[in-house]
Amino acid sequence: MSFVRASRSSTTRLYSTLVNIVEVGPRDGLQNEKKVAIPVATKVELVNRLVSAGVTNVEAGSFMGGTADVLKGIDRQKGVHYSVLVPNKRGLDDLVALLDTHPSNVPLTDEVSVFTAATDAFNKANLNCTVKDSLDKLRLVTRTALDRGLRVRGYVSVVIVCPYSGKVDYKSVREVAKELVEMGCYQVSLGDTVGQARPHQVAEMLEEVKKSVPVEKLAGHFHDTYGTGVANVLAALDRGVRTIDASVGGLGGCPYSPGATGNVATEDVLYALQGSPYQVAGTNNGTIDLKEMVDIGWWISSELARPSASRVGRAVRAKAERAKL
């Protein structure tokens, strides 16, 4: 296996070139698309098509609002993680009850996600509690999930800019990420929730967080509000991060961050990494198939009565349309 060195970094460690994509479209994407009611059957088809394209970790939903039916309807594949966001202990209890009543060799899910933020202002708007209070609550959720044999992934929102309190202290991001790892999260996804981050800010934030958390336990989650999503992905990879959250068709937004658009489009990330030193992991000929993802992005966007937000998706569609002339 070839390796690349994280350039301009204070570390001399060599990092693997393999990049993992966590597809967040079915959960973080669709839950923030409010204009159209999305049937369970459509959500199930979306997850199945994403896995067929090569995705190995897909957020199937949040454990509320029909996600139980989605989990039961998915054509589950071995080796694929169908993660579920649990907003609180009650959500986890409901998920555990579902797993108990639907035993299977390929479980409905083997992974849950928990979330908090780097600022009190955002947490109070989103969770009605401070960062400290949210972490206290998450310890019980995480411990219970781990005891059940579930993997736990953590999210930290607003790691660069908070829509309520402005620029974020990266030391706060580091402390929150450290707490999540110490309570048992195998990975912590650091989110530029408002999509205002610039690459140099991403690099500075990561260097601070890496003082307390191994980079192998970090992921990048970038919204594309200001068009810097892909650039921020590349900045994160340059600093040693090897897991990126992305959303097919650029689905999503954030109800607690006015003006924020969707997550960086999976298609755009795949295109940016083609021919680079990095290899995207997946099960479709060893990767995630870009053409299939473009097709999925347009399909789900049409279900939402809007065009795909993926720049690559739009370019591929325009090229195909020109070819028909």
N, C-alpha and C positions, 0 to 999 in steps of 0.2 A: 504494500500500500504506500502511495506517495503521501507526503506531508507538506504542509505549508507553515511558515513561521508567522506568528502574529506580529505584524510590522508595527513600528513605533510604540511598542508596548514595553513596559518595565520588566516583563518576564521574558525568559529565553526558552520557555517551554514549547515543544512542538505539538501542534494540534492536528487531529485527524481532519481530512478534507470532507468527510461524510456529513451532510447536513440533513437534519430531520425536520419535516414539516408537520406541525399540528394544525389540522384543518378545523377552523373554528366557525365556518360558515353556518352549519346547521344550528348552532347554539348562539354564539355571540353575534353572528350575522343576522339570522332570522328573528331573534327576539327583539332586535332594534329596528326591524322593518314593520312599521305600524300601519301602513296604508292599506294593506291587503291581508285578509284572514287566510292563513295557510293551513290547508287540510293536513291531517296526520299522514295520509297516504303520500302526499307530496314530500313531506319531511323524510319519510321512510325511503322513498325513491331517491331523494338527494343523497342520503347517507350511502345507500347501496351503490349508486353510480360513482361516488367519490372513492369508495373502496375498490371498485372495479378499475378505476383509473390508476390505482397504485398507492393510495393513501393508507397508512398503517396506524395513524392515531387521529381519530375524528371525534370532535365534541358532538355527541348525539343530541344534547339538549340540557336544559336545567330541570331539576326534578320538581317540576310543577308544570301546569299548562299543557297536559297531554303527552309529556315525555315518556310516561310509563307505556302508553300505547305505541309510541315510536320504538322504544326498546324491544317490545314484544313483536313488532312487525319487521324488524331488520333481519335480513338474511346474513346472519353473523358468520364471520370467517375466523378461523384460528389464526393467531398471531396479530390480530388487529385489536387495538384498544378503542372501545367505544365509551369515552369518558362522559361523565355527567356532572354538571355543576350542582352542588348542594348548598343552598343559601344559608342553612342553619341546621341545628340538631334535629329539628322536626323533619326537615327534608331528607336528612340521612336516615332517620328512623323509617320514613315511608319507603325509601329505596331498599333498605334492608328487608322490610316486610315483603316487598315485591320479589326480591331475590329468593326469599324463603319459600314463596309460593310458586316459583318458576325455576326449579333446579334444572341444570343442564350441563352437559360436558363442556359446552362453550357458553359461559355465563352471559346473562344479559349485559352486564358490564363488570369490569374488574378495576375500574378507576373512577375516583371522584376528584373534583376540583373545589377548592375553597378560595375565598377572595377577601381582600381588604385593600386599603389604600395607604399612600405615604403621607397623607395630610389629614388632620382632624376635620377640616372644613369639608373635604370631599366625602369622608366617611359619614359625617353627620347628615349630609344631604342624601347619601345613598343607603346608609344602614342605620341612621339615627343613633349613632354612638361614636365615641372617640376611637382612635387607632388602638390605644391600649385596651379598651373594652372589647373591641372586635377580636383582637388577638387572644384575649382571655376566653372568649366564647369559642374560638376556633380550636383551641387546645383540646377541648372535650370532643368536638366533632372529629378532629384528626385522630385522636387516640382511639375513639370508637371505630372509625373506619379501618385503621391499621389492625386493630384487634380482630376485625371481621375478615382480614386478609385482602383488603382493597388497597391499591396504590393511591397515594394522595399527591396532587399537584397544587401548588399555590399560585395565586395571582396577586400582584401588587399594582394597583391603578395609579395614575398620575405621577409617574416617576420623574418627569421633566418639568411640566407645568400643570398647575391646578387651576381649573376655571374659576375657583372661588378665592384662592389665596395667592395666586401668582407663581413665581419661580419656586421650585421645590428644593429643599436642602437635601443633597444627595446622601448625606450622612443618615438622614431619616430613612431613605430608601434602603440603605445598607442595613440598618438596625431591624427594619421590618422583614427584609428578606432573610436575615440571619435567624430571626425568631421563627419564621416559617420552616426553615430547614431544621432547626433544633427541635421543633415539635413533630417532625417526621415527614415533611414534604420531600419527595425525591427530586423535585425540580420546582423552581420558582420562575414564573413568567413575569417579566418587567414591562409594564404597559405605558406607552405614550398615548394615553387615553384621548387627549384632545387633538393629537396629530400635529402639534406645533414644533416638535423636536427637530433640531438640525443634527447632522452627523457628528459634529465636534462635541455637541452636548451629550449625545448618546455615548460617545467614547469616554468623556469625562465621568459620566454617571457610572458606567461599567467599571472603570478603574477604581472608583470609590467602593462600589459594592464588592468587588473582588478582594478587597482587603479582609473581608470577613466570610465570604461565601466562595467556594471553589467555582470557577467559571463553568465547569462541567455540569453544575446544578442550575445554571441560569438559562433562560430563554428570552427571546425578544418578541414583543407584541406591539406593533406600530400601526396606528391609524394614519390614513393618507390625506388628511384634511388639507395640508399645504403642499402636497405633491412630493414630499420627501421620504415617503415610506420605503421605497426600494433603496434609496441612498442610506437610510438608517439601518436597513437590514445588512447592507454591505459593511457599514461601520461596526455593527455588532459582530459580524463574522470576523472582521479584522482584529477584534479584541478577544477572539477565542470562543464566542458563543456558537453553539452548533445546533440549536433548536430554535426554529422560527415559527411563530403563529401566523397564519395567513387565512384569508377567506375567499373562497371561490366567487368570482364576479365582483369582488370588492364589497361584499354584503356588509351591512351593519351601520353602526353609529354609536352614540351614547346619550341616553336621555338626560343624564346628569352633567353633560358637557355640551352646552348649546353650540351648534354649528359643526360639531365633529362629524366627519364622514365615516365611511366604513373602514374596516381593516385593510391593510395592504393586500392587494389581490394576489391570490395564489398563482394565477397565470403570469403576473408580472414578475414575481419572484423566480418562478421556474425559468422564464425567458432570460432574466438577468444573469442567472447562474449557468446557462448553457454555454459550453466552451470555456468556462472558467476553471480554475484549479479545484473547484468544489463539485461534489457529486451529491445530488439529492437522493436520499434513500427512498425506496418504494418497491412495490411488488409487481409493477408492470415493466417487464424487461429490466428489472433492477432499479427502477426509478418511478416517478410519477409522470404519466403521459401528458404532455402539454396540450396536444390537440384535443384529447378527451376532456381536459379541464376547461378549455375554451368553450367546447360544446356544452358542457354542464353549466358554465357560467351564463351563457346566453339562455339556456333553457330555464334555469331557476329565475333569472331576471325577467323573462317573459311571463313567468307565473306571477311575478310581482308587478306586472304591467309597467315595466320600465326597461331601458337598455342596460347592458352590462356596464359596470363602472370600471372594469379592467381596461387599461390602455392597450395592453397586448390583445385582449379579446376583441376590442373594437378594430384594431389594426388588421387582425387576421380575418375578421368578418368583412371589412372593407376590401381587402385583397381578393377574397373569394368572390365578392360581388362584382368587382371589376373584371375578374376572369370570365364571368358569364356574359359579358358584353360582346 
